[in-house]
Amino acid sequence: MATSVLGSITLGYRPLWNAARSLAAVQLFIEGRADASIDAERLLGALHDQGKPSAPPLLLSLKSPALLRDLLDHAPAPTAFPNLAPYWIEVRSEWMGSHAMPQRVQRAQQRGLRLVWRAESDQPPSPELAACFFTRLLRLSPQAALAALQAAARSRAGTPGGTSPVQPGMLYEGIASRLLVEHCLDQQHATALLGWPDEDILHALQRQATAPDHRAMVQLVQAVDDDVPVEKIEALLGMEPILTFRFLAYANSAAVGLRNEVESLRHGLMLLGTSQLKRWLVEQLPQASRDPNLRPVKAAMVLRARLMENLMDSGAEHQLAREIYLCGLFSQIDVLMGEALGSALHRVPLSSRIYNATVRNTGPYAPLLHIASALESDNGAAIRTLSYEHGIGLEEINRALLRTLAD
C-alpha cells in the first residue's frame, strides 16, 4: 500500500543548514496529482519505508491545503515511526483562514506533531496558536534585511545600540549574502537557513579556484592513520569535490608516472596506496580552505551526486555507479574551479559519458542529471515532464530521492 503512493506524488527538496554549516534538516516538497487524493498515513508509511532514524529531519512542505488538512487530522505522531527520522509539518500562514485550520493545528499539536509556522514576513501566529509551533520559517522583507545588515555592521564594529529583526531559534529562507548568513547563524543564533547564497559566497573567489576543505583533509589523514578500509577512504575522498578532482589530476600526472589512465577514485587508491595518498594530503594541508561557508556549496554537490547514483539501476556494478556519482559531483565543478566546465573537465581523463552529460547535455547520463537537478526545487511540473520524457517513473524517482536523504 505504501508502495503505490510514491507513484502518485511529486517530490522535491531543499537543504537547511545550521551554524556548523552542516545539514540540519531537509525541506521535502510534496505535490499530489490533481485527479487523486493522498492518504496521510500511506504517505508517512512510504517515508517510513525509505527512512532511517539517523537521517536529518524532514520538513514536509505540502503544495495543497487539502493534503495539509489530511496530515493535521490523521498523521500519527513521529513516535509511531521509530525507524523514521523526525518529521516536521509546515503550516502556511495564508492557509489559516479556512476549513477550521486553527482547530486542526491545535489538535495536531496535542497529538505530538511537530509543526512549523511559515510566513512570507515576520508575521507571527495568533497568540492562542503560538504555542502550537516549535519554530517558524520566516523570510526577511527588504527593509528587515537592510536592518539586519546594519545590525551586523554594528556588531562587527563593536558599536552598541539598535536591534536586529533576526530572531534566535527561527528558520530563515531567502538569505542572499554571506554577511546575512553570518549575522543570522553566528550572531543571532537562528536555528538554520533554508537554501544557501552560493552565488555571493563564490563571488569572493573572484573566478579563482578554491582549495579543498581543511577539515575534510584532516579527516582523511586520520582515516589513513586508523587503517580504515579503502571503501571508507574512497567515500570520504568523494565527499570533497575539489579534492576528488585534484586527486584524479594528481594520479594521472607525469609526476606519478602511472602507465594507464585513472578514471576513478578506487582505481587511483589501489594503484597509489594509502601511504602515498597521505603524503599528498599532508603536502596540501597548508593551503587548505578553512572557510566554513563553502561547505554547504560542496555538500549540495555531493547530494546531487548521490541522487544520480540512486537514480541508476540498483543492479549496476560498482564501477558504473561511481562513474555516475562523479558525473553528478563534477556537474558544477566549474563554480569551484573558476573556469569553464568543459575546460576544467578536460584536465582529467574522465569517461566521455560524463563530459557529454555535463557539457553537451547528451548521452546516457544526461536524463539522470536533468532529473537530479530538477529535484532541487519545488517545480513539480518540470519533474513530471522529465519523468515522462525519459521513461523513469515517479515512484522510482521518489524512492531514489528518499534513499539519498536517508544516507
C-alpha atoms as one frame of an Amber mdcrd trajectory, in Angstrom:
protein
   0.000   0.000   0.000   2.808   2.391   0.861   4.397   1.488  -2.446   1.798
   2.999  -4.790   1.571   6.364  -3.058   5.087   7.234  -4.255   3.882   6.843
  -7.821   1.104   9.398  -7.353   3.106  12.275  -5.881   5.915  14.550  -6.984
   8.722  15.310  -4.544  11.468  17.910  -4.454  13.884  19.074  -1.783  15.931
  21.945  -0.360  18.517  21.606   2.424  18.536  23.591   5.653  21.984  24.498
   7.023  22.871  25.175  10.657  25.570  27.265  12.343  28.112  24.459  11.858
  27.353  24.700   8.114  26.057  21.142   8.291  22.762  19.687   7.138  20.201
  20.497   9.842  17.076  19.278   8.032  15.634  18.903   4.535  12.534  20.594
   3.211  10.595  17.947   1.281   8.104  19.360  -1.217   5.096  17.097  -1.694
   2.658  17.620  -4.534  -0.205  15.291  -5.388  -1.904  14.738  -8.707  -4.888
  16.975  -9.368  -7.088  13.943 -10.054  -6.105  11.886  -6.993  -6.226  12.288
  -3.242  -3.374  11.236  -0.950  -3.883   9.356   2.277  -1.735  10.874   5.033
  -0.976   7.569   6.758   0.033   5.902   3.498   2.288   8.839   2.695   4.031
   8.640   6.051   4.249   4.870   5.666   6.099   5.393   2.369   8.504   7.826
   4.026   8.979   5.322   6.848   9.841   2.523   4.413  12.691   4.557   2.945
  13.861   6.391   6.075  16.474   5.920   8.744  16.426   7.296  12.301  19.876
   8.817  11.796  18.767  10.879   8.798  18.176  14.636   9.129  14.614  15.731
   9.952  12.204  16.200   7.053  10.215  19.428   6.854   7.106  18.322   4.969
   6.067  21.186   2.708   2.671  20.420   1.187   1.627  22.030  -2.088  -2.089
  21.928  -1.317  -4.152  22.883   1.755  -6.192  19.688   1.333  -3.164  17.472
   1.955  -2.129  19.661   4.870  -5.574  19.235   6.420  -5.355  15.465   5.973
  -1.940  15.332   7.634  -3.051  17.528  10.521  -6.153  15.359  11.037  -4.703
  11.882  10.609  -0.902  11.809  10.730   0.375   9.801  13.700   2.907  11.403
  15.991   6.570  10.830  14.996   6.899   8.351  17.863   4.708   5.983  15.824
   7.571   5.682  13.308  10.678   4.873  15.382  12.702   3.977  12.273  11.966
   7.263  10.529  13.940  10.454  11.025  11.930  13.140  12.822   9.483  14.931
  10.576   8.007  18.384  10.865   4.893  19.717   9.129   4.930  23.174   7.586
   1.787  25.267   8.119   1.481  28.301   5.857   0.059  31.476   7.327  -2.120
  32.131   4.245  -3.970  28.842   4.739  -5.081  29.558   8.289  -8.322  31.352
   7.436 -10.387  28.428   6.133 -11.599  24.904   6.868 -11.245  25.286  10.647
  -7.465  25.195  10.196  -6.698  26.709  13.644  -8.609  23.895  15.360  -6.832
  21.301  13.226  -3.475  22.806  14.192  -4.324  22.649  17.892  -5.471  19.017
  17.739  -2.381  18.012  15.737  -0.055  19.640  18.241  -1.857  17.901  21.100
  -1.225  14.539  19.363   2.501  15.294  19.364   3.058  16.504  15.803   5.925
  18.955  15.320   4.597  21.998  13.462   6.496  24.827  11.761   4.843  28.182
  11.073   5.748  29.605   7.649   5.139  33.243   6.779   6.393  35.479   3.994
   7.381  38.125   6.546   7.805  38.228  10.309   4.043  37.808  10.770   3.581
  35.658  13.903   0.761  33.196  14.535  -2.107  34.388  16.698  -1.423  34.311
  20.465  -3.729  31.331  21.001  -1.835  29.304  18.351   1.736  30.428  19.036
   2.447  27.540  21.397   1.464  25.018  18.679   4.594  25.768  16.638   8.026
  24.806  17.896   9.685  27.198  15.422   8.893  29.477  12.490  10.177  29.634
   8.905  10.438  33.318   8.016  11.573  35.473   5.113  13.084  38.895   5.741
  11.461  41.777   3.903  13.851  44.131   2.052  13.534  46.611   4.917  14.208
  43.907   7.524  17.189  42.599   5.528  18.665  46.102   5.471  18.118  46.466
   9.217  19.802  43.092   9.766  22.816  44.150   7.695  23.076  47.363   9.706
  22.904  45.356  12.935  25.613  43.027  11.600  27.850  46.011  10.827  27.345
  47.405  14.317  28.169  44.018  15.826  31.400  43.703  13.835  32.399  47.227
  14.806  31.539  46.651  18.458  29.105  49.554  18.365  26.174  49.195  20.793
  22.627  50.233  20.047  19.796  49.051  17.844  18.243  45.621  17.494  18.177
  43.070  14.727  14.950  41.752  13.172  16.528  38.276  13.072  15.145  36.210
  15.941  17.076  33.437  17.715  15.771  29.905  17.278  13.968  30.598  13.993
  14.413  29.238  10.462  15.014  31.719   7.651  14.777  31.451   3.868  15.853
  33.776   1.087  19.085  34.855   2.801  21.079  36.236  -0.113  24.512  37.231
   1.182  27.440  35.969   3.216  27.049  38.862   5.674  23.419  37.973   6.354
  24.324  34.278   6.698  26.892  35.064   9.372  24.555  37.518  11.105  21.676
  35.025  11.218  23.630  31.926  12.234  26.631  33.260  14.162  25.419  36.498
  15.729  21.660  36.000  16.171  21.694  32.196  16.576  18.979  31.311  14.103
  18.426  27.551  14.046  19.011  27.071  10.312  18.794  28.654   6.883  16.690
  27.192   4.077  18.834  27.364   0.961  22.282  28.914   0.719  23.591  32.027
  -1.100  26.037  30.111  -3.306  26.489  32.962  -5.764  27.516  35.508  -3.144
  29.733  33.017  -1.295  31.538  32.088  -4.505  31.798  35.688  -5.711  34.537
  36.275  -3.156  36.707  33.772  -5.040  36.819  36.203  -7.995  36.981  33.408
 -10.556  39.825  31.692  -8.746  39.841  28.024  -7.814  39.003  27.287  -4.199
  41.177  24.958  -2.152  39.936  21.690  -0.625  38.391  21.902   2.829  40.914
  21.650   5.681  38.565  19.678   7.924  37.869  17.120   5.202  41.582  16.643
   4.565  42.383  16.155   8.255  39.587  13.595   8.454  41.096  11.706   5.512
  44.590  11.729   7.032  43.120  10.371  10.256  41.286   7.651   8.339  44.563
   6.554   6.732  46.279   6.550  10.128  43.432   4.444  11.524  43.871   1.936
   8.671  40.192   2.058   7.714  39.076   0.038   4.651  39.753   1.554   1.252
  35.999   1.744   0.625  35.647   4.184   3.537  38.595   6.262   2.328  37.082
   6.375  -1.155  33.766   7.560   0.297  35.440  10.293   2.374  37.520  11.461
  -0.577  34.426  11.589  -2.773  32.667  13.941  -0.355  35.045  16.827  -1.179
  34.573  17.812  -4.852  37.783  19.834  -5.258  39.850  17.180  -3.503  38.312
  14.485  -5.708  39.174  16.488  -8.823  42.725  17.205  -7.668  43.331  13.565
  -6.743  42.341  12.374 -10.206  44.558  15.049 -11.765  47.448  14.026  -9.491
  47.009  10.290 -10.143  47.254  10.977 -13.878  50.153  13.429 -13.675  53.621
  12.834 -15.086  54.988  13.096 -11.548  53.214   9.875 -10.580  54.064   8.147
 -13.847  51.344   5.511 -13.981  51.126   3.620 -17.247  47.343   3.629 -17.529
  44.842   6.437 -17.136  42.997   6.591 -13.807  39.289   7.373 -14.246  38.007
   6.506 -10.759  38.920   7.121  -7.139  39.051   3.394  -6.334  41.446   2.708
  -9.217  43.702   5.573  -8.134  43.700   4.493  -4.496  44.547   0.908  -5.392
  47.452   1.965  -7.625  48.915   4.687  -5.405  48.210   3.183  -1.989  47.151
   4.983   1.163  50.673   5.946   2.221  51.195   7.981  -0.945  47.692   9.428
  -0.522  48.604  10.611   2.968  51.852  12.228   1.790  49.937  14.036  -0.941
  47.300  15.263   1.535  49.850  16.485   4.065  51.665  18.469   1.356  48.427
  20.320   0.547  47.267  20.993   4.103  48.964  24.399   4.483  46.951  25.749
   1.528  43.634  24.142   2.542  40.497  26.259   2.873  39.136  26.998   6.323
  36.082  28.898   5.052  33.057  27.117   6.560  30.675  28.955   4.234  31.912
  26.871   1.304  30.885  23.611   2.972  27.151  23.824   2.121  28.043  24.619
  -1.501  30.113  21.443  -1.727  27.687  19.351   0.334  24.889  20.217  -2.115
  27.081  18.888  -4.941  27.540  15.651  -3.021  23.764  15.360  -2.560  23.270
  15.686  -6.320  25.942  13.053  -6.957  24.346  10.611  -4.514  20.945  11.237
  -6.024  22.191  10.459  -9.520  23.776   7.264  -8.215  20.492   6.247  -6.570
  18.513   7.044  -9.716  20.573   4.496 -11.596  19.565   0.856 -11.820  20.368
  -0.621  -8.411  21.840  -3.705 -10.040  24.628  -1.842 -11.802  28.218  -2.685
 -10.952  30.319  -0.565  -8.597  32.471   1.000 -11.310  29.442   2.275 -13.220
  27.825   3.567 -10.024  30.920   5.562  -9.117  31.169   6.936 -12.639  27.626
   8.271 -12.377  28.499   9.670  -8.942  31.428  11.575 -10.471  29.114  12.880
 -13.183  26.880  14.462 -10.552  29.782  15.657  -8.407  31.554  17.371 -11.299
  28.430  18.795 -12.970  29.027  22.098 -11.129  32.782  21.879 -10.553  33.276
  24.977 -12.713  31.977  27.259  -9.948  34.703  25.965  -7.630  37.443  25.836
 -10.250  36.922  29.356 -11.562  36.896  28.235 -15.203  34.503  26.932 -17.824
  33.142  23.452 -17.132  34.381  21.954 -20.382  37.863  23.326 -19.837  38.010
  22.003 -16.279  36.833  18.506 -17.195  39.402  18.226 -19.980  42.110  18.332
 -17.308  41.260  14.844 -16.028  40.706  11.671 -18.092  37.030  11.178 -17.340
  34.666   8.952 -19.255  33.184  10.623 -22.329  29.769   9.848 -20.833  30.474
  12.314 -18.005  31.638  15.043 -20.410  28.678  14.511 -22.729  26.124  14.742
 -19.907  27.594  17.751 -18.123  28.839  19.845 -21.059  26.963  18.666 -24.154
  23.722  17.708 -22.410  23.652  14.378 -24.237  24.329  10.697 -23.622  23.015
   8.088 -21.198  23.707  10.094 -18.039  22.011  13.301 -19.184  18.483  12.186
 -18.136  19.713  11.365 -14.628  21.429  14.746 -14.378  18.297  16.542 -15.619
  16.104  14.821 -13.043  18.561  15.232 -10.166  18.829  18.947 -10.932  15.054
  19.382 -11.169  14.545  17.681  -7.796  16.482  20.532  -6.170  13.333  22.699
  -6.395   9.572  22.658  -5.898   8.862  22.617  -9.654   6.663  19.544  -9.739
   5.557  20.172 -13.328   9.151  20.060 -14.578   9.838  16.835 -12.688   6.723
  15.166 -14.084   7.672  16.242 -17.610  11.185  14.807 -17.241   9.761  11.594
 -15.780   7.582  11.173 -18.871  10.243  12.207 -21.391  12.921   9.894 -20.014
  10.696   6.963 -19.121  11.643   6.954 -15.444   8.573   6.556 -13.225   7.731
   8.923 -10.395   7.872   6.081  -7.894  11.432   5.230  -8.964  12.445   8.898
  -8.813  10.874   9.413  -5.390  12.444   6.288  -3.935  15.856   7.423  -5.165
  15.369  10.835  -3.551  14.251   9.390  -0.219  17.165   6.923  -0.189  19.537
   9.816  -0.824  18.120  11.892   2.006  18.307   8.902   4.363  22.017   8.201
   3.688
